[in-house]
Amino acid sequence: MIPTECKPHERPWRDWAVDRNLDDQWLERLNNLETFNLVSICEGHLDVKSTSVKRRPCIIFGPKNDYLRPITDRWYDLKEALAGEIERIWPGKETIIEFEIQHRFVKDEEDLADIEDIIMRITSVRKRDMMILSVWIQKWFRKNISKIEAFDQFMKTMIIIKGNQQ
């Protein structure tokens, strides 16, 4: 979706509206992953209820098309290795990691659709608390982008290794 204009808290980046304080280098790195596509990135917002998840910095991505089917087809063979790598890369308690796989049938006016989705959410435990982008948020993004890049390389290696074993 290409926005026609940015909201007050956003700025243009390529053909997108992104949160104003997101660093171009972070966006470039997340858009250059080999196995994942960036779905969403948010610096956290103060204009929502204090209990809202939207107050937390967050990065959401999903596998590129070439990786979706190999992951879903071999989910039960891969999930232990995925869980172990998530534990290894994100050992601390400052970040919530969700790796979600979903299979569903959808029947509407058209034919029955078999839909597979995988989404990975990286969310700060800590909520944004100031209008300016705090130093802790900048550090959180830098650290987690490096960790996402490491996980991306693991996924590339794992899918190749597991794929060759079949």
Secondary structure, DSSP 8 states (H G I E B T S, - for coil): ---SS--TTEEEETTEEEETT--HHHHHHHHT-SSEEEEEEE---SSS-TT-GGGS-EEEEEE-HHHHHHHHHTHHHHHHHHHHHHHHH--SSSEEEEEEEEEEEE-SSS--EEEEEEEEEEEESS---SSS--HHHHHHHHHHHHHHHHHHHHHHHHHHHHHHT-
